[in-house]
Structure formats: C-alpha cells, structure tokens
Amino acid sequence: MRFGVAKDLITPDQPAYMGGYASFFNQQFQGIHDDLYVRTLLVEDGGTKLVFVSLDLLFHDFALTEELQRWVETAYGIPGRHFFLAYSHTHGGPALVGYDDASQHSPAYERFLIDRIQSCVSRAMVNLFEGTLEAGGVDGDWNMNRRRLVDGKMQNKPNPEGAKDDRLHVLRVLDANGRTKVVLFNYACHPVTVRDTPYLSGDYPGRACHLIEAEYYGATGIFFQGAGGNSRPKATAYKGSFITCTYDEVNEMAASIVQAIKRLFANPKAMAPVQPKLAACQFRIRLELEPYPKRHFADIANDPDSWPGLVGMANRVFDGYESQPDFMLLPAGLIRLSADLYIAYMGGEPCYEVKQKLERLFPDVTLLFWGYADAAAYIPDDRILAEGGYEAEGSVVEYGLKGPFRPGIDARMAEAFTTAFRALQ
C-alpha cells in the first residue's frame, strides 16, 4: 500500500463570528487558544485511491464537499465518490455556510478554507510513501448520554444510564521501517467541553492530535467524529446539568484518550494488519419531513426569548417556506478497507442508535462510523423520533428544516446501506 499525509492551518487570520453555541449570540472570537487544522490521508492500493479529509470545524453544508470532489477528479483523476470530508464538530471554530446565520459568514474565510484544503490534499499527493495499515480499538469512558426523561419530557441533561458509544476505533499507518506515520482515531462525543467560550480551539479532538504528534515524532494525528449526536463529554456533567469546563479539563480528556491509544499500540495482539481491498461509494438517503405550519416559524422569530441566531434561522425558513421541499437528501457513503473492515459515512449529527442498527445489519464485519459530513440535521432513529426531545424536534429550526423527520428512518437507512454493501461485494 501507498499513503500520503499532510496537514495545514485553517485558523482565521481576520475577525470572524464564532460557530456553534456562540453563533447564537452573534459573538466574534476574542482570541486563539489553539489553532485549527485540515488534515488529509491518501490511501492507495493498486489502482484505487481514497482521500480522507478531516477539519477542525463545526461543519459546512455539503456544497463544499461537492466542490472539492469535482476539483480532486479534475486535478488528480480520483473519482469524486472516493473523496470523503468530515468535521470534528468543535464548537470553537468560525461560522460557516450551511448552519450559521448568513449574516455571520465570512466570504474571505470561505475562499481561504477552500484554498487550504486543496493545498493540503495536494501536499498529501507529493508526500507519498510505502507502508502498512493496522486497525484496532479499545473502549473508553469519556462521554455521556445527554437525553434524560424528566417529568414525562425528554430533556438535554446527563443520563448516566443512557446508551452511548464507548468504542475508540484506531487506524495506524506505518512506513516501510515500521515507524508510526498516521494515527487516525474515531470516537463519538460532542466537542463542547468549553461550550460558548469565545476563543478558537479544536477542543478535545484537536488537543489529542497535538499529543499524538508529540508522542510519535513525524506522525500526524487525524480525528473523525462518530455517532455523537446524543452524547457529550463526561467531564461536562455536573449535578444533573451540563456545565462549561476549562481548557485544563479539555487537556485531561485528550490525554486520557491518547494514553488509551498508547496502551493499544503497546499490546502486540491489539492491532491487526489490514489486508487491503479498497472500494467506496456515496449516495443520498431521502428522509421525509413532517412540516410545521408556517406560523410556527413566525412565532419563534417574534419570541423575545429566542436567541439572535435562532431568529435569523426562523426568518429564513419563513421567507422560503413555500419553495422548500418536504424532504431532505442526506449524504452518506460506505468505504471498504478490507473484506472485514468497513466505514459508514454520513452527514448531519447521527445519534448512537443509528450506528447500532447499521452494525446489526453487517455482523460479520467491523464497522467504523464517521458522521458529521455536513450540516444536514440531527439524525435520530425511529425510537428517538417517538420519544421526542431536542434531537428529534427541538433542533429543527436551527437547521433550517420545515419540520421533524417522519417515522421510517430505520428502514430507509437499512435499505440504502444494504444496497451499498452489496454493490461493494
């Protein structure tokens, strides 16, 4: 196998509005706690090349990915369906097109971001080396379910008994001399440790990459967010609520993750060689919506208690209500690394239950799950839809949707991924 790897700085070099929590208060960042990066991994086996890009950002709409897919096909002859981009979902980054209010976007930063991503991919193309790929995993207790039933209503509160994805998946690339060149890790947990603190930061995923790169000289750490839609850092749970933590606590969480990776690497039986059999496909999953009445959005826009960012989104839906479709096309994909190792790829903020059900569809393979490929919506399963709560209905306006999803998500997910799996056989 051949690999290419690169990273590049994407920290804004001029004032910009914050994304994530802070975007709802129209806050610009006040400083840079730690830099933001784009990281690229190229994997090549014979004639098949796959490109994986990870961004230390909240997320963008899928138009950015589509533009880069067209570019990589023209520039390097790599099929667009073999290009995968996802976001760490740090809330410590700048506002971007696709989620944050239009008044908060920076056209200059959007141009800067595309240029840096293309540069990073291009440098990966000239940083090629022969090597091998290993895969392994370990369970860790760094997250907590955030859906708790209180007085008959599903609320955003710590739920120690709730389902969560404890698995930390790790892919390691070694060069021909056995040196660690890439540590790609995949975990499911919202990077909201410092919440709306107005400083740029990669949160725990970015810090873990820093520590990996310090530990393995010459290596690049790369993070892909999992099905973390309904989980938050365990460190933020305090006395029945979620609190804002410090950067020291971010560091503690990241250091604990890296220690787990080091222990994994120290166990000669824990990491298994990957016998490459590369293939990939991308597709869209049609999810039907149950539209709210148009007046619902006017009420939110006129509510004096609504956050400024929420008012902007409600007005946007209200103004375009008649032209908006009653469905959403969710970007998704499936990647085959070997005969028994796959990666499911999906836009939006998938909840853990979505991953669980896909794993049950393919019990004979190890399935990694990369969410946050775009700013589509929270992606619940049918049970969460029935239970209600923020992931099912409370976040609809923030994402500019006309209403929550209709039941039937489980069947549509199963059909789409089963079809993709058969196509890759």
N, C-alpha and C positions, 0 to 999 in steps of 0.2 A: 504493500500500500504506500501511497504518497500522501503527504499532508502539506498544508500551507497555513500559516497562522500570522495574525497581525492585530494590533490594537491602535486606536487613535483617540485623541482628546476631542470631546464634544461639549465641554463646558462653555456656556455662552461667554462671549467677550464684550458684551454690552448689556445694559439693563434689560431685564425681561420679567414678565409676570411668572409667578410660580404655578406649576400644575398641581394636581391632587387636591388635598384639603385646602391649601392656601389659596387656590384659584377661586374658591367660593367667597373669598373676602377681598378679591382684587388686590392682592399683595404682590409687589415685586420682590425679588430676592434681595436680601440685605448684605450678603457676603457668600463666600465659598468655603464650606467646611472641608469638603474633599471633592476632587474632580470627578467628572462623568466621562465615560468612555464608550466607544463602539469596539467590539471585538469580533473577529472573523475566524472561522475554522473552515478550511477546504479539506475535503476527504475525497480521495481518488482511488479507484480500483479498476485497473484496465482502462476501458473507455468511459466509465461512469464517474462523473464528478458531482458532488453535493456541496453546497455552500450554506453554512450556518452563520447567522449574524445575530448578535445579542447587543442590546442597547440599554445603558443605564438611564432609562427614561420611563415615564408613566405609561404612555402609549400614544399612538397616532392612528389615524384611520388607515384602511388597507390600501388606499391610493398610493401611499409612499412605497409599500412593498411592490405593488404592481409596476410602478415606475422603475424601480431597481431591477425587477425581473426582466423588463424589456431591455434595460441597459446591459445587464450581465449576458443576455443572449446575444446582443449585438456586439459587445466588446470582446466576449470570450467564447462565444458559441456554446454556452451552457444553457440548457433548456430552462425557461422560467420556472417550471414546476420543480426544478432541483435547487431553487433558491428559497431559503427559509429565514425569515426575520421575526424576532420576538423581543419583548420588552421585560426588563426586570420588574417593572411596576413600582420603582421607587417614587415616593411622593415628594422627593427632594429635587425634582428637576423642573425645567421650564415648561410653560404652557405650550401645547401643540395642537395642530389642526386635528379635528375629529372627536375631541372630547371637551376641551375647554372652550369657553365663550369666544366668539370670533374677535371681540374687541381686545382679547388678551394675546392673540397670536402675533408672532414677530416674523414677517416675511423674510427679513435678513437672516434670522436664525434658521428658518426652514431651508433656505438656499445653502447656508453654511453646513447644515446637517447632511444634506444630500451629498455635498462635496466631500465631507469627511468619511461618510460611509463608502462612497465609491473609491476614495483613496485607500481606505483600509482593506477593502476587497482586493484592489489592485496590488497592494503590497503583500497580501497573502499569496497572490498568484506568483510573485517573484521570490517568495520565501519558502520554496518547496524542499522537502526532504523525504527520504525513505524512512519508514518506521512501522510500528505495530500499534494496534488498538486493544485495550483491555476494558472490561466492564465489570462493575461490582456495585454493591450497595450495602447500606447499614441503616438501622432505624435510629432516629433521634427524637428527642422530646423538646423541640424548640417552638412549637406552635400550639394554638388552642382554638377549638371551635368557637365561633362567635355568634351562634344562633341559640337563644335560650327562650323557652316558653315562660312568660311571666303573666299571670292573671289571664290566661287564655289567648295571649297575643305574642307572636314571635318577635323578639327584640334583639338588638345588636348588643349583646352582653356576653361575658365569658361563660362558657359552658364546658366545664372540665369533663363531663360525661359524653360530650358530643363527638361525632365521628370526625376524624382528621387523618391526613396522610402523613405518617411518620417516616416514610421511606426517603432516604437520601440516596439518589442514584448518582453514580460517578463513572465517567468515561475518562481513561487516561491514554494519552498518546506518548509513546516512547520513540526516540530516534534509534538509528541503527546501532548506536553504542549503549543503548539501554537507559539513556537519560530522559527524565521527565520533561516533555516539551509543552504539553497541554493538560490541564485538569479541568474537565467540563463537569459541573455538578448541577443537579436538578432537584429542587425542593419546593414544597407548596406552602407558602406563607406570605401574607401581605407585608411588604417592606414599609411599614408605617410606625416604626419604633419611635421616631421623634415627631411624628404626625405633621402639624402645620408650622413647625419651626421654620422661619423664613431664610434658611441657608441651604445652598445647593449641596446635595450629598447623595451618594449611591446607596445609603442605608446599609443594612447587613450584607446584601449580596456584593456590593462594591467593596466593602471592607474585607470580606472573605477572599475576594480576588486579590486584594493587596497582600494579604497574609500568605496566600498560596505562592504568589510570585516572590515574596521574600524568603519563603521556605525552600523553594525549588528554583535556584538561580537559572535564569534563561527560559523559564516556563511562563505560560500565560494562563491565568485563571479565567474561565468563562462560565457564566451562570445562565440557566434557563428556568424561568418560573414555572411551577407546576399548576395543579388544580387547587389554587389557593384562594378561590373566591370567597369561601366562608371560613377562613382561618386567619388569625392574627398572631403576632409574636407573643409567646407565653409571658415574656417579661413585661408586657403592657397590661396584663390582667392584674387588677388590684382591688380587693374588697368588693367584688361584684360589678366592677366597671372597668373600662379601658382607659389608661392614662397615657400621658406623654412621657417618654423616657428620655434619658440623656445619651450623649454620644458615647460615654463610657459603657453604657449598657448595650449599645449597638456593637461596640468592640467585643464585649464579653460574649454575646451571641455568636458573632462571626468567628471568634477564636475557638469557641466550643465546636462549631461546625468543622473548622479546619483540623482540630485535634482528632475528630472522628475520621476525617479523610486520611490523616497520617496513620492512624491505627489500622485503617483498612489496607493501606499500602504496605504496612509492616507485616501483615499476615500473608504469607506466600500462597495460601489457598483461597484468599478472599476475592482476588481479581482474576477473572477468566479471560484468556485470549479470545478475541473476536475473529472468526473466520469470515472475511468479508463476502457479502453477496448484495451489493448496493443496488437499490431501486427506490423510487419515490413517485408519489402522485399528489396532486392537490385538487380540491373540489369545493363546492359550496353546498351547504345544507340549508334548505328552505325551512324556516321556522315561522309559523303563523302567529299573528298578534290578535289580541282582543282589545280593540281601540277604546280608549276612554272618550266620553263626549268632549267636544271641542271646548266647552265652557270650563272643563276641569283644568285646562292649562291657563285659561284667563284667571281663574281663581287663584292659582299658585302665583302667577305673575303679579297679581294685585294684593297678595297677602303681605302685610308689613313685616311679618316674621320670616319671610323667605330670604335666604342668602342672596346677595347680589348676583352671583354666578347662576344660581337656580332660576332667578327671574329672567336672566338672559336666555337660558335654555327653554324655559316655558314659553317665552315670547316667540322664539324661533319655531317651536312646534306649532303654536297657534297660527302664526302667519303662513306656514306651509302645510297646514293640516290637510286640505283637500288634495294636494298633489302627492302627499306621502303615501307609500304603499302600506297595506295591512299585513305585511310580512317582512322578514329580514333574511338576507342571504349570509349565512355565517361561513367565513373562510375556514377551511380545515385541510388536513393532509395526513398522509401516512408515509413513513420512512422505514425502509428495511435496511438494517445494517448487516444482519446475518440471517440465517434460516430461523433462528430462535430469538432474535433481538430486534424489536421494532420501537419506533417513536410515533406516538399520536400527536398531532399538531392542531391547534385550534385557536380561533380568535376569541375575543371577549375575556371575561373573568369566569372560567368554569369552576363550579363547585366540586368538591371532592367526590360526591356521589356520581357525577358524570364519569369520572375516571374509573371508579369502582365497577360500573356497569360495562365499560369498554373492556376492562381486564377480564371480566367474566366471559365475554364473547370469544376471547382468544386465550384460553387457559394453558395452551402448550407453548406460549412464547412469553418472554419478559417484555413488558410494555412500559416504556418511559412515556411521560405525558408532559408536553410543553404547551401551556396556554399563553394567553396574552399576546397573540399575534396581531391584534388590532383592537381598537376601541369600540367594539360592537355593542356589548351589554354584559350584564351578569348572565351566566348560562347555568340555570338550575336544572334539576331533573324533575320528573313529574311529581314526586313526593314533595319536594320543596315548593313547587307551584301550589300544591294543595294546602300546604302549611302556611303560605303567605310569608310576609316579612320583607326586609329590605332587598334581599337577593331576588325575590320573586316579583315584587311590585313596587317597593319603595324607591328603587333606583331608576325607574322608567324615565322620568323627566330628565334626570341628569344625563342620560344617554341620548336624549332627543328622540325617543320612541313614542309612538302614538298610544301604546298600551302594553300590558304584560303579555307574555307568551301564552298561547293556548296549550292545553294538555296535548300530549302526543310527542313530546321531545324525545323520550326514551326510544320510541320506535323509529323515529327519523334518524337519530344518532346510530342506532344499530344497523339500519339499512345502509346508510352511507359508508360506515367504516367496514362493514362486512363486504360490500361491493368492492371497496378499495383493496381490502386484504386479498380477495380472490384475484383481482387484477394484477397484484404483485407476485402471485404464485408462479 
